[in-house]
Amino acid sequence: MRNLKKVLALVLALVMSLSLVTIANAADFSDNADIDYSEAVDVMVAAGIIDGVGNNSFDPNGTLTREQAAKLITYMLLGENSEKLGIESSSFKDVAVTRWSAPAIEYCASLGIIDGAGDGNFYPAGKLTGYAFAKMLLTAIGYDSQIEKFVGASWTINVATKALSEDVRLDAGLEKMFGSAEISRQEAAQMALNAIKAPLVEYDTTNNVVVNGVEVQINGGGAKFVTTTIAKQQNISDRRLTNTNENIQGGYTVEFGERYLPKLELKKSVDVFGRPSYTWFYDKEEIGTYVDVETLYAEFTTEVTGKDLYDVIGKSIMDDDDYKFIVTIDGIDDPTVNKALFDETAMNKNNKKGVGDTGNGTLTQVFVDSEKEVVRVAIINTYLARAKGDYSEKKDEVTFNVYAIDKDKNDNYVKVPDNRDNSDDDSKALTVSGEDFYIADVKEDDAYLVTVAEGAIQTLA
């Protein structure tokens, strides 16, 4: 057996990688390990909005250029039709009509999404700041640069205010807020994905009237949500005006993706570990399932007490009878099964004892959905797995004996996943397929760290 301290160190490494684990058919780039925003990159690549840079690389930390941004947004608006764009002349001195990005640059310029540098040039290969890209996305969503004051001395403040608003949230999921620094390709993918989930806006018709001999433009008011009453078109979000800051009755808001990317679909659910999640599809093909980090309140990788959970969730929610509390251990949410280890009554400010058999090697995540008034506590254990035999090429599978990391007084790994009946079994045999994991190199007695849910190995490291 491995040294226990070494095993636990590896456990913690696996736990942190599991923290936001996805079940996905991700694009297989050689630099996938450098991609922090895998959901955004997966969706953008699957939808054809952004691709790699050659040599099977995505270059996630490479800086997005101005022309790349124009191409990205053009594809968001036109999809495959963007490839049909052509131009006879260019509005910018430094953009030849034969340049690969010229049609996209001209298209975005015609919609007011991009501007030149004021000297007749566009500088297509120039770097792009987060503020500048946010402005482009806001304009694509429907916000008017002049009306919203995205121009002039205070344009960055006004862009940031709108982009960070509850109705837009272009910053959602970003590790740091965008600003005057250059934006990376993967950060741009995340911001673009946020724009796809944002509701479109429009303005009432403007009228020009003459006042004292001077023509004045009278606007019909600020930006208003685009709405529809057609339920089947809600493939990104089913929120209504009553769920937004608009205190009026109305139809569904129309999200950017619902109008411009109808093949893209987002479905909410819970994953095999009982965590709030959602699955993306493109043209009915599954892209991947991702944890809903927007509802993640806290996570632990050490022992968790009832007081810890009470403090994280907060007294107001804990005392609210309208909230539903769901506790899952390795995906099992049966109260009669979990009660011996943990139930919601253990979450109180006076309970300083560990709950749910938590500790090193166990990931505990707390999710709070204030809209649906649901609190989910997901406890995910890490287990030791040893191969019962060599990889079978004929069957394309390997069977593992799965044990817990913790040892009993006899130095045996005896806790078995899904085994709550105190039986004497010291392992559970679980088989994995080569379709789900790379196992071609597995030899008999090789040791791995695994997580288990629904009676199957979910992660293997």
N, C-alpha and C positions, 0 to 999 in steps of 0.2 A: 504493500500500500504506500501511496505517496505520504510524505511528511504532512501532518495535518495543517500546520501553519501555511505551508505552500499551497495546499488544497484550498484553504479558506481565502488566501490572497487571490487565487484564480477565480474562486467563487465571486468575490466582490467585483472583479473585472467583468465577469459575465453578467452580474446583476446590473452594473451600470450600462452595459451595452443593451441589456433587455429593457432598460428604463423606458425608452420610447420605441421599442421594437415594432417593426412592421412586418406584415405578411404580404409580400409584394412580388410582382413580376417586373422588377426594376430593370431599367436599361443597364446592360452589362458593360460598363466602362472600366477601363483599366485603372482609373483613379477613383473608383467608387468609395474607397476608404476615406478620401478627402472631402466627400460630399456631406455636409452637415444638414442640408435641407433636402433630404432624399425624396420626401413626398412631392415637393414642388418640382424637383427635377424629373421625377418619374412621370408626373402628370403632363408637364410641359413637353417632354420628349414624346410621350404616347400620343399627344394631340398634334404633334408636328410643329409646335410653336417655336421650339428651340431644339438644337441638336448639338452633336459633338463638334470638336475642332479638328478632327482627323486623327489618325493613328489610334483609333479606339479610345480617345481621351475626351473628357468633357471640359477639363480645365476649370473646375468650379471656382477657384480663387482668382482666375484671370479677370481683369477689369473689362466691364461691358463698354463697348465703344458707342458713339452716337449713331453710327449707321446700323450697328447690330440692334440697338434699341428700336430704331425705325422699322427694321425688318420684323422684329418680334411683335410689335404692336400691330403692324399691318397684317400679319398672319392671324393675330387674335381677332381682328375685325373681319377679315375676308376669308380666312381659312385657305383651302387649296386654290381658291380663285385668285389669291395674291400672286400666284405664279403666272397668271395671264396678264398682269399689268405690264404696260409698255409706255414709253414716253418718247416724244419727238424733240423736246427741249427741256433744259434744266433751269430751275430758278436760282441756282447757285453757281458761282464761277468755278468752284473747285470740285464740282460733281459732274463728271462727264456722263452723257446719256448712255454710254456703254458700260459704266461702272455697275457692278453686280447689285449694289444697293440703291441705285438711282431711282427705280420705280417706287420703292418703298419710301424713300426720302421725299419724293415729289408728292406721293399720296398723303403722307402724314402732314406735309406742309400745307396742302390744299384744305385739310380739315382743321388747321390751326393747332395741331398736336405738337409740332416742332417749329422752331424759328431758326433763322440764320444767326450769325454772330454780329450782325450790324454792319459788316464791311463787305457784304455781298458773298461771303463764303459760309459754308456749313461746317467745315472741318470734320468730315465723316469719320476719320480714324481717331478723332479726339476722345479723350476719356469723358465719362459721364458721372455726374454726382448723384447722390441719392435724391436730393431735392429736385434736380432736373428730371429724373426718371419718374418721380412721384407726380410731378406736374403733367408729364405726358400721359400717365395712366389716368389721372383725374379728368383730363380733357377727353380721353377716350371713353370714360364712364358717362360723360355728358356735361361736366362742369365747364362753364364759360370763363375763359381766362380773364377777360375784361371785367365781367360782372363780379367775379370772385376775387378780383385784384391779384391774379397770379403774375402780374406784370408790375414794374416799378420798383422803387427802393425796398419795399417791404414784402416782395413777392415770396421769399422763402418762408417768412412767418405765416403768411396766409396759406401757402401750400401745405405747410406742416400742420396747421390748425385743422384744415379740412381732411387731410390724409389720416390724421390720428383720431378723427371723430368716430363715435360709436357706430355710425352708419357705413363707414368706409374701412377703417382699420388696415391700411396698407402696411402697417408695422407688425401685424399679427405674426407670431412665430419667429420674428427676427431676434437674434441674440443681442443686438444693439440697434438703437434707432437710427434710421438713415439720416443723413445730413449733408454737409458740404464735402465729405470725403468721397473718393471714387467708389462706385458700387461694383461688387463682384458679379460674375455671371450667375452664381447660385443665389445670391441675395436678390438679384433681379428676377429670377425665377420665382422666388417666394413672394415678392411684391406683386408680380403679375398674377400669381395664383390667388392672392388676396383680392385683386381687382376683379378676377373672374367671379368671385363669390359676392362682390359688392352690388347693391341695387343701382340700376341705371337712373339717371335724372334727366329732366327736361325743364324748359322754361315756358311760361305762357307767351303767346305771340306778342312781339313788340310792335309798337306803333310810332310812327314819326308824325309829330304835330308841329305847327308853326306857332311860336309864342313871341309876340312883339317883333315879328319879322325874322326870328331865328328858329331854325328847325331843331327840335329837341326829340330825342328818342325816349319814349315812355315804356318802361319794362313792366311786364305783368306780375312781377314779384320774383322771389328767389327760386332756387332750384326745387323741383317737386319730383317725387318718385314716379317713375313709369310703372303702371300697374296693368294687370290683366285679371279676368275672371275665369280663365281657362285652367283648371286644376292640373290637367295632364301635362301642361308645359312646365310644371315646377320640378325640373330635373336637378336643380342646384339647391334651392331653399324654398320651403313652403310658408315663409313668414308673410303675414298680412300687415297692412298699415297699422292695425291695432297692436302689433308687436314691436313697432318702431316708435320713434319720437313723435310721430304724427298722431294726434289724439282725435282721429276721425275714423269713421267706418270706411272701408274700401276693399278693393280686391287684393290679389297677391302682388307683392313687389316683383318686378322683372329684373333678375340678376344679369350681369354682363354675359355670363356663360349661357344663360337661357336664351338669349337673343342671338348671340354671335357664334356660339359653339354648341349647337343642339345635340351633337353626338356625345357630348361630355355629360356624365351623370354622377351625382353624389348621393349615396344612401347611408343614413345613420343607423348604427346598430351597437352591439357590444361584442368585444372579441372573446376568444376562448377562455381568457383569464377573467372575464367579467368586467372589463374596463370599457368605458364609453369610447366608441370608435366610429369610423366611417369608411366606406369603400368607394373608390373611384372606378368608373367604367368609361371606356371610350369605344363608341360604335359597338356597344354591348359586350366588349371584351374587358375582363377585369384587369385593372392596373395594379391595385393593391389595397390592403386594409391598414389603416393608420390610427394610432391612439389620438383621442381628442384632447390635445394638450391645453386647449383653451379652458377646460374644466378641471385641470389638474391643480389642486391646491397645494399638495406637499407630497414628498416621497422620502422614505427612510430605507437604509440598508443595515441598520442595527436593530436591537430590541426596541419595540414600541410599546409604551404603556397606555392604559386607558386615558390617563391625563394628557398624554401627548396628543392623542386624537381629539380629545375634547377641546384642547387649546387651539389646535389647527382649524377645526371646523367652526368653532366659535359658539358662545353661549346662545346667541339669538337664534341660530339654526338648530342647535341641539334642543332648545326649549320649544321649537316650533312644531306643533302637532301635525301640521300639514306636510312636513317633510317625510319622505320614505327613506329608510336606511337599508342598504343592501351590502352584506359582507360576503365576499367570496374568498375561498382558499383554494388555490390552484384551479380556479374556475368554478368550484362547487359552491352553490348558494343555498343549499338545503339547510335550513336552520337546525333541523334535528341532527344533521351530520356534523355541522360546525360548532354546535353549542358547547361541546366539551372543551373546545379550543378558544372560541371567541364568538360573542354575539353583541348586539348593539348596547345591551345593558352594561357591558364592560367599559363603554366610553363615557366615563364620568370623571369629574375633576378631582375626586378623592382616590381614584384607582391608580396607584403608582406601580402596579405589577405589570409585567409583560403580558401581552395578549396575542392570541393567534399563533403561539409557538414561534414568534418572531425572534430574529437575532442575526448575527453575521451569516451572510449567504441567503438571506430572505429579503426580497424587495416588497415593501409595503407602499402602496400609492393611494392617495385620497383624492376623490373627484367630487366636485359639487356642481350640480346643474341647477342654478337658481331659477331658471325659467320653468323647468319641469318639477322643481322642488324634490330632487333626488340626490342623496349622498351615497356614493359607492366607495367602499374600502376593499381594495384588491390586494391579497397577500399571495405572493408568488415565490415558491420554494425552489431552491437549486438542489439537484440530486447528482450523485455519482453514478455513472454508467460504465459497465465493463462489457466488452464484446464477448459473446459466447463462442464465437468462431470467426474465421476470416470472412471477408466480404464475398458473397456469392454472386459471381458474375451472371450465372444462369438465371437466378431469381432477382438479381439486382436489388439485394437487400442485406441487411445485417440485423441480427437480434442481440439486444443488450440486456444484461441483468442490471436493474436500476435499484440503487440503494440511496439512503440519505447521506448527507455529508457528516452529520453528527455521529459520534461514536457512543456506544453504551459502555457500561462498566467493564465489559469483557473486550473492549476495543473492537467491536464489530459495527459495521454500518447496517443498522437494522430498520430504521424508519423507511417505510415504503410508500411511494405516492399513491394516493387514493385508498390507502389501507387504514381505516379508522376503527377496525373491529378487534384490535389488540391480538390478532392472530400471531402465530409463531413464524410466519413466513418472513424471511430476511431479505427478500428481493422480489421484484416483479419483472417478468420478461416482456420486453416491448420491442417490436420490430419496426425498423425505418426503411424507407425505399430510396433508391437512388434518384427517383424523380423529385424528391423533396430535399435531399441533402447530398453533399459530395461525400461519398463513403467508400470510393474505390480503393483507397489506401488502408482501410481499416483491417487490422490483424487481430487474431484472438487475444483476449485479455487486455487490449488497448483500453485506456481509461479516458472518459470524456465527462464533461459537465453538461447536464441537461435540465430543461424545465419540462413539466408534464401537465397537460390538461386534456380533458375529455378522453382519458385513457390512452393518450398518444404522446410521444415526444414532440415538443413544439420547437425547441431550440437545441442545438448540438454544438458544443465548442470544446 
